Amino acid sequence: MEWIGLASTALGALVGLAATFVLDRERWRRESDQRRRDDRRAVYTSFLAATAEASEILINIARGHDADASASSRAQTVIRDSRVLTRRLELSLIAEQAVMEQANRLVDRLRDYRHVVGQGLAGDMEAVDQARMAYNDQRDQLVEVMRKTL
């Protein structure tokens, strides 16, 4: 009869070890998923901030707030100077394909916006506003896709 007590103790220990292993594995998976979401959120935010900075510079140039001799050249280099392309490369390392497609479209809309402002069309605010609205619409679409991945 002594072996029954020993067997039940061993079985209890095995069940306890298995339960601990399963719970630890689940906790590790949740923490790992949270770290990935946090990393993704940080890169998303960095990319969106860079594009927002570029957009702000462009609207200030278009509205004449930054109207000096170098305004046109700043408009032409705004994407580089705001590090939009660098941030897009970072994004490409962690983002899903749907996010990258929308991000690439956003950069295209930002380039269109830059082109309109760089042409010196500040007097034609309708063209500038259309380019800015196209950029804003694309940014909103990107944000929606990004939210779905977080």
N, C-alpha and C positions, 0 to 999 in steps of 0.2 A: 504494500500500500504506500510505502514511502516514495516510490517512483512516481505516483500520481501527483503528489505535491510538487515534486521536482519538475515534472513535465508541465504542470500548469504555471509554475513560476517562469520557466523558460519560454513558454508560449506567451505569457503576459509581457515579458521583456521584449520578445520579437515584435509583438503588436505595438508596443510603446515606441520601439526604435523605428518601425515602419511609419507610424503616425508622425513622429518627429521629422523624419526624412521628407515625407510628403508635405508637411506644413512649411518646413524650411525651403523646400524647392518652390513652393507656391509664393512664399514671401520674396524669394530671390527674383522670381519671374516678374512679380508686381513692381518691385524696386527697379529692375532693369527696364521695364516698360516705361516707368515714370522718368527715369534718366533719359531715355530716348526721346520722350515727349518734351522734356525740358530743353534738351539740346536742339531739337527741331524748332521749338518755340523761340529760342534765342537766335537761331540763324534766320528764321522767318522775320523776326522783329528787326534784325540788323539789315536785311535786304529792304524791307519796307521803309525803314528810316532813311536809308541811302537814297531811295527813289523819292521819298518825300522831300529830302533836302534839295535834290536836283530840281524838283518841281517848284519849290519855293524860290530858288534862285531864278528860275526861268520866269515866273510870274512877276517877280520884283523887277527884272530887266524889262519885261514887256510893258509893265505899268509905269516905267520910267523912274522907279525908286532907286535903281542902280544904274542910272544913265550917265556913264562916263565913257572915256575913250576906249576902255577895255571891255565894255559890256558885251559887245558882239563876240569878241574872242572868248569871254567867260561862258557865253551861251554855247559856243561850239565845243568847249571842253568840260561842260558841266557833268556829263555822265562819267567821265574819267575822274574828274576832281571830287565828285561825290562818292567815288568808289563803288558805283553801281555794278560794274562788271565784275569786280573782285567779289562782291557780296553774292552775285549770281553764281559764280564758281563755287563758293562755299555752299550755296543752296543746292547746287547740282550733286553734291556729295551725299546729302541726306534726304532730299525731297523725292516724293513719288513722281511718276511721269506726268500725272495730271497737273500737279503743282508747277513743274518745270515748263509745261506747255503754256500755262497762264502767265508765268513769270517772264518767259521769252516774249509773249505778246505785250506784256507791260513795258518791257524794255523797248520794243518796237514803237509803242505809242509814245514813250518818252522821247525817242529819237525824232518822231514826227513833230512833237511839241517843240523840241529843241530846234528843228529845222525852221519851223514857222517863226519862232522868236529870233533865231539867228539871221534870218533874212531881213531883219529890221522892220518887221510888220507890226511894230508896237502901235502904229497909228491905226492898223486894221485889227481892232480888238475882237471883232467877230471871228476872224480866223484863229486868233490866239485862244479865244474862249472855246471854240470848237475843238481845237487840239487839246486844250486842258481838260475839257469834259470827256473826250475820248480816253485820255489818260486816266481820269478819275473813275470812269465806268470800268475800265479794264482792271484798275487797282481793286475796286470793289469785288469784281469777279474772282480775282486772285485770292483775296481775303476769305471769301466764302469757301473756296476749295481748300485753303490752308486750314480753316476751322474744322473741316471734316476729317482732317488727318491728325488733329490733336486730341 
